[in-house]
Amino acid sequence: MAVTNHPLASAAALEMLAAGGNAFDATVAALFALTVVEPMMVGIFGGGTSVVQQADGAVHVYDGLARAPAAARPDIYEPIADTWPDYMETRGRANRVGPRAIAVPGNLIAWCDMAERHGKLPLKQLIGPAIRYAEDGFVLSPYLATCIAEIAPDLALDPSIASVFLLDGEPLAAGERLVQSDYAQTLRAIAKGGPDALLQGPLGEKLRDFLAGSGTLVTEQDIRDYKMIRRAPVTGTYRGHEIFGPPPPCSGGVQVLQVLNLLEPWDVGGDGFGSEKTLHRLIEALKIAAADRLAVTADPDFFDVPLERLVSKDYADIRRGDIHPDRARFQEARILTNESNNTTHVTIADAEGNIVSSTQTINSLFGARVVVPGTGIIPNNYMYLFDPHPGNALSLMPGKRITSGITALIVRRDGKPAFALGLPGAHRIPASALQAVINLIDHNMTLQQAVEAPRIFTWGQEVEIEDSIPEATRNALAARGHTILPVAHVAGGMGAIRFLPGGQMEGASCWRADGVPMAASGGPARANTSFWPDPRRGKSY
């Protein structure tokens, strides 16, 4: 089963499974394909995290998050404000748009490492579908076309990226074909030479010219020095289920476990999905988790994160007292992050028991909104996630990894996989992922219902509520003191797999992206089975 946010990426994953590959092969193929068909969301010059379960049951995390260049300093950008909403903005948008916004990428190394360690198929085969999609082109969906149109003014500032996504200055429209010839050649070089190809041959020359002449802080040495980290997952329990998520510097696993711990003593299912009582408690729990996230969640190599205490039941018992049963309370939560909603996610499982839940991004829509000339590579703008004010937990430091809301989850019951899920959506990811967990465990929803159900989000100020939640409920929450902000959607397209008895799997995508589940069943003929065009000669009866 493969669930991704584009049908061609799901098809690439199934192609690898059909060729004898496993979930790791399928994941890498899908992610490379997504760099072509979701170029606004993910790229080889980005970062991300994968939570994986191997067939033997071992669970670990691939941390390919971007990190600050060696030349970065806490005061390298000039902030334009010390208060919200412009707290994270800098003079000339230098940390958001253009080469100075680029952080050291980790995606390419992490994906290739996963394929080499756990895959069965050669890298060339895994990248094959992406090369085809880039070289032959594909038809733009309305979703991608809308994203291009939304950011077209910034794309027009860079001739290289404009030449790909704008035609005579106008955004490509839905139904038109997007061909990325330069990027196809880049993918061919990587298919042949692996991640080292980024700095070798003609591709390496183009990248070095960009690094030397564009004004970016990233150097060739930064790229050579980058290391993917394999981490132990953060783990906890909820109503007999074991939850595995990404640890810091990702905040999502911790936030999900904190909120579930806060809610566990209450009868969430009995209170009903979307009820005033359920949503009030959820909102208050989200505020508490957000406040703690700001205070103590960052790169553990640079900051002492009290992980065990944050996810403990005892700590939840203490914090639960901060939740008033009837009234909204202020929890001093202000998420100091500009983490983008523009991310992608894949959830893939094979018949052997391998499971991958992987969230990847270039941060903002089209990353730094430039292309490395002649390569088709769209770099990230991850420098936008660091606090431009010195002296804080999220402030810039050389080599520091970004802090991300990535919440790729694997959930087990009685030692066996129950479901796996994830989604894009920046700091809205943890809230959305945990609501899906509650939908499945407390509200007994189908998988499709769980990923598509209306969502809410808050970081301590206003409460975003999808406008499909009834107005009467919104008014009742407002009467409790919550500031309600109706929105079209919270976070992005979720992809989930549920594991059923007898080895069956069920996949689901939601309406918030171009997601498509694809599955394969059946297999080789039974041993010693053959086909005879004529009846076999032998004794008659």
Buried (B, 14 or more C-beta within 10 A) or exposed (E): BBBBBBBBBBBBBBBBBEBEBBBBBBBBBBBBBBBBBBBBBBBBBBBBBBBBBBBEEEBBBBBBBBBBBBEBEBEBBEBBEEEEEEBBBBEEBBBBBBBBBBBBBBBBBBBBBBBBEBBEBBBEBBBBBBBBBBBEBBEBBEBBBBBBBBBBEBBBEBEBBBEBBBEEEEBBEBEEEBBBEBBBBBBBBBBEBBBBBBBBEEBBEBBBEBBEEBEBBBBBEBBEEBEBBEBEBBBBBBBEBBBBBBBBBBBBBBBBBBBBBBBBEBEBBEBBBBBBBBBBBBBBBBBBBBBBBBEBBBBBEBBEBBBEEBBBEEBBEEBBEBBEEEEBEEBEBBBBBBBBBBBBBBBBBBBEBBBBBBBBBBBBBBBBBBBBBBBBBBBBBBBBBBBBBEEBBBBBBBBBBBBBBBBBBBBBBEEEBBBBBBBBBBBBBBBBBBBBBBBBBBBEBEBBBBBBBBBBBBBBBEBBBBEEBEEEBBEBBEEBEBEBBEBEBBBBBBBBBBBEEEEEBBBBBBEBBBBBBBBEEEEEEEEEEEEEEEEEEEEEE
